[in-house]
Amino acid sequence: MKNAGYQVEKVFNHNVILALQNGKERILLAKGIGFGKKPGEMIPTQTVIEKIFSIQNEENSQQFRQVLDQVSDETFIMCENIIYMISCELGEELDEKIHINLIDHIGFILQRLSKKDHISNPFLIEIEILYGQEFAIGKKAAEMLAQQSGMQIPESEIGFIAMHIHSARNNGKLSQTIKCAYLANLITEIIEKEQQTRIDRKSLDYGRFVTHVRFTVERLLRNTPITNDLLGVIKRKYKISYALAKKVGKIIEEELDIPAVPAGEIGYITIHIEKLCSNK
């Protein structure tokens, strides 16, 4: 794409610069775009730019500048190349906050790993199930980080990166992503305790259950009712699982701060509990 009035604000390397256009910050990626450039110069109009990322929101712009002050130029370049890869893989525009949240998080990752400090991710399996595409791209991001930093990126961090990717696809909102993974994990622990069993988190049934929890949460938050024509049969046939499903429903109500989980949802949760416990 041709450029349109970009003024150089900062040169990170030959291929990545920060520029201003009409008072708004733009991150420009193009081969050789930063070569020999100095702050205040205009980018020639015939320059072909590969990718343009924008920071439009004023609050985001301030936070972005704070992040720039906290990470090295090398880390920033790595992150922008990763964000470029993510955008290309998804084929869609990402929320601009990814230039704040992901860069800040990757800077934190590298800082921790340099000190041999590892953090576990309690929702790793749930994240991989719920957000498979984002997790796969997160693996590619981790490979890029490993190649450029020389540090091995643990799988727990891939899960966190995947959450940031998912957030960037959903207007920068991370809370619901965490809520779905947290609820799935919490409910599973309750089922295991009540039924005195261990659920195989690598099983197909668990994958289906976690996916169901995600869609249940989305329906409840949108107040979209669901019918279950087999509810009467389910209540009679699976009495123990149904009683446990009602307890699960209460937990969901508390966590989502909603008045009640509809009976139809309780019925479907019952079926999943029955499958999980019968195939333990």
DAUR-V112950 format. One record per residue. N is the residue number from 0. PSI is psi as a letter, one per 40 degrees, with the letter a starting at -180 (NA if undefined). OMEGA is omega in whole degrees, 0 to 359 (NA if undefined). D_LAST is the distance of its C-alpha to the last C-alpha in whole Angstrom. Layout:
n->(N	N)
psi->(PSI	PSI)
omega->(OMEGA	OMEGA)
d_last->(D_LAST	D_LAST)
This chain:
n->(0	1	2	3	4	5	6	7	8	9	10	11	12	13	14	15	16	17	18	19	20	21	22	23	24	25	26	27	28	29	30	31	32	33	34	35	36	37	38	39	40	41	42	43	44	45	46	47	48	49	50	51	52	53	54	55	56	57	58	59	60	61	62	63	64	65	66	67	68	69	70	71	72	73	74	75	76	77	78	79	80	81	82	83	84	85	86	87	88	89	90	91	92	93	94	95	96	97	98	99	100	101	102	103	104	105	106	107	108	109	110	111	112	113	114	115	116	117	118	119	120	121	122	123	124	125	126	127	128	129	130	131	132	133	134	135	136	137	138	139	140	141	142	143	144	145	146	147	148	149	150	151	152	153	154	155	156	157	158	159	160	161	162	163	164	165	166	167	168	169	170	171	172	173	174	175	176	177	178	179	180	181	182	183	184	185	186	187	188	189	190	191	192	193	194	195	196	197	198	199	200	201	202	203	204	205	206	207	208	209	210	211	212	213	214	215	216	217	218	219	220	221	222	223	224	225	226	227	228	229	230	231	232	233	234	235	236	237	238	239	240	241	242	243	244	245	246	247	248	249	250	251	252	253	254	255	256	257	258	259	260	261	262	263	264	265	266	267	268	269	270	271	272	273	274	275	276	277	278	279)
psi->(i	i	i	g	f	h	h	h	d	h	h	d	a	d	e	h	i	h	i	h	h	f	e	i	h	h	h	h	h	i	h	e	d	e	h	e	i	i	h	d	i	i	h	h	d	e	h	h	h	d	h	h	h	i	h	d	h	d	d	d	d	d	d	d	d	d	d	d	d	e	i	i	d	d	d	d	d	d	d	d	d	d	d	d	d	d	d	d	d	d	f	i	i	i	h	d	e	d	e	d	d	d	d	d	d	d	d	d	d	d	d	d	d	d	e	f	h	i	h	i	h	e	f	d	d	d	d	d	d	d	g	d	d	d	d	d	d	d	d	d	d	d	d	d	d	d	d	d	d	e	i	h	h	i	d	d	d	d	d	d	d	d	d	d	d	d	d	e	e	f	f	e	h	d	d	d	d	d	d	d	d	d	d	d	d	d	d	d	d	d	d	d	d	d	e	f	i	h	h	h	e	e	i	d	d	d	d	d	d	d	d	d	d	d	d	d	d	d	d	d	d	e	f	h	i	i	i	g	e	e	d	d	d	d	d	d	d	g	d	d	d	d	d	d	d	d	d	d	d	d	d	d	d	d	d	e	f	i	d	i	h	i	d	d	d	d	d	d	d	d	d	d	d	d	d	d	d	d	f	NA)
omega->(178	181	183	173	179	177	183	175	178	177	179	171	183	189	183	176	171	184	176	173	183	177	181	182	177	173	185	176	178	182	176	185	182	185	177	182	178	178	180	179	175	175	179	185	181	181	177	183	183	184	178	173	184	170	187	185	184	178	177	180	179	180	179	179	177	178	179	180	187	180	179	177	180	178	179	180	177	183	181	175	177	178	176	178	180	179	179	181	182	182	181	178	181	176	186	181	177	179	175	188	183	179	178	182	180	175	179	177	183	178	180	183	178	178	181	182	182	177	179	178	186	183	187	182	181	179	180	179	186	188	185	181	179	180	179	178	176	176	178	178	180	178	178	179	181	181	186	181	182	179	178	181	181	183	179	180	177	177	179	178	179	179	178	177	179	178	182	177	186	176	175	183	180	188	181	176	180	182	180	180	180	181	180	180	180	181	180	179	179	179	180	181	183	184	180	182	174	181	180	183	175	185	178	180	179	177	178	180	180	178	179	178	179	182	175	179	181	179	182	180	177	183	179	183	178	180	178	185	182	186	181	179	181	181	181	187	185	186	182	180	179	178	178	179	178	175	177	178	179	179	178	178	181	183	182	181	178	185	183	172	183	182	179	178	179	179	180	176	178	181	180	178	180	180	181	184	180	180	184	NA)
d_last->(56	59	59	61	63	61	62	61	59	57	57	54	55	56	54	52	54	54	57	58	59	61	60	56	54	53	51	52	51	53	55	58	58	58	61	64	63	64	63	65	66	65	63	65	65	64	61	58	55	51	49	50	48	50	49	51	50	52	50	47	50	51	48	48	51	49	47	49	51	48	47	49	50	48	45	46	47	44	42	44	44	40	40	43	40	37	40	41	37	36	40	40	42	40	41	44	42	40	43	43	39	38	41	41	37	38	41	39	36	39	40	37	37	40	40	37	35	31	29	25	24	21	20	20	17	18	21	21	19	21	24	24	28	29	26	28	31	30	30	33	35	33	35	38	38	37	40	43	42	41	38	34	32	29	26	25	29	28	26	29	31	29	29	33	33	31	33	36	35	35	38	37	35	32	31	29	27	26	25	23	21	21	20	17	16	18	16	12	14	15	12	10	13	14	10	11	7	7	6	7	10	11	9	12	10	10	14	15	14	16	18	18	19	22	24	23	25	28	28	29	31	33	33	32	31	28	28	26	27	24	24	25	23	20	21	22	19	16	18	16	14	18	19	16	17	21	20	19	22	24	23	24	27	28	27	29	31	31	32	29	26	27	26	25	23	21	20	19	17	15	14	12	11	10	8	6	5	6	4	0)
